[in-house]
Amino acid sequence: MALRWLQERTRHITDQLDAAYAQPGRHWLTDEPEHERALAYLATGTAYQLTLYDENTRYVLVAYPRGAAS
């Protein structure tokens, strides 16, 4: 569920960014090995972070495993 949340939020953010700034997020959305890495982090109790940005704003998406302290 955490990966789905990250994907949904990434889509929302990239839809609002200019094309050049949206490209890393769009790439992440199709990067299966990176999704597997995120799942592996979460399965071992480690948070996974994805950062997107534009000229003036930084978007930091963090998924914590269930029971992990923030």
Contacts in CASP RR format, 6 or more apart in sequence:
PFRMAT RR
TARGET T0000
AUTHOR 0000-0000-0000
METHOD contacts of the structure
MODEL  1
MALRWLQERTRHITDQLDAAYAQPGRHWLTDEPEHERALAYLATGTAYQL
TLYDENTRYVLVAYPRGAAS
2 38 0 8 1.000
2 42 0 8 1.000
2 48 0 8 1.000
2 63 0 8 1.000
2 64 0 8 1.000
2 65 0 8 1.000
3 35 0 8 1.000
3 38 0 8 1.000
3 39 0 8 1.000
3 42 0 8 1.000
3 63 0 8 1.000
5 63 0 8 1.000
6 38 0 8 1.000
6 48 0 8 1.000
6 50 0 8 1.000
6 61 0 8 1.000
6 63 0 8 1.000
7 29 0 8 1.000
9 61 0 8 1.000
10 25 0 8 1.000
10 28 0 8 1.000
10 29 0 8 1.000
10 50 0 8 1.000
10 52 0 8 1.000
10 61 0 8 1.000
11 29 0 8 1.000
13 22 0 8 1.000
13 25 0 8 1.000
13 52 0 8 1.000
13 59 0 8 1.000
13 61 0 8 1.000
14 22 0 8 1.000
14 25 0 8 1.000
14 26 0 8 1.000
14 29 0 8 1.000
14 52 0 8 1.000
15 22 0 8 1.000
17 52 0 8 1.000
17 54 0 8 1.000
18 54 0 8 1.000
21 52 0 8 1.000
21 53 0 8 1.000
21 54 0 8 1.000
21 55 0 8 1.000
24 52 0 8 1.000
25 50 0 8 1.000
25 52 0 8 1.000
28 34 0 8 1.000
28 50 0 8 1.000
37 48 0 8 1.000
38 48 0 8 1.000
38 50 0 8 1.000
38 63 0 8 1.000
41 47 0 8 1.000
41 48 0 8 1.000
42 48 0 8 1.000
42 63 0 8 1.000
42 65 0 8 1.000
43 65 0 8 1.000
45 65 0 8 1.000
45 68 0 8 1.000
46 65 0 8 1.000
47 62 0 8 1.000
47 63 0 8 1.000
47 64 0 8 1.000
47 65 0 8 1.000
47 68 0 8 1.000
48 62 0 8 1.000
48 63 0 8 1.000
49 60 0 8 1.000
49 61 0 8 1.000
49 62 0 8 1.000
49 63 0 8 1.000
50 60 0 8 1.000
50 61 0 8 1.000
50 62 0 8 1.000
51 58 0 8 1.000
51 59 0 8 1.000
51 60 0 8 1.000
51 61 0 8 1.000
52 58 0 8 1.000
52 59 0 8 1.000
52 61 0 8 1.000
53 59 0 8 1.000
64 70 0 8 1.000
END
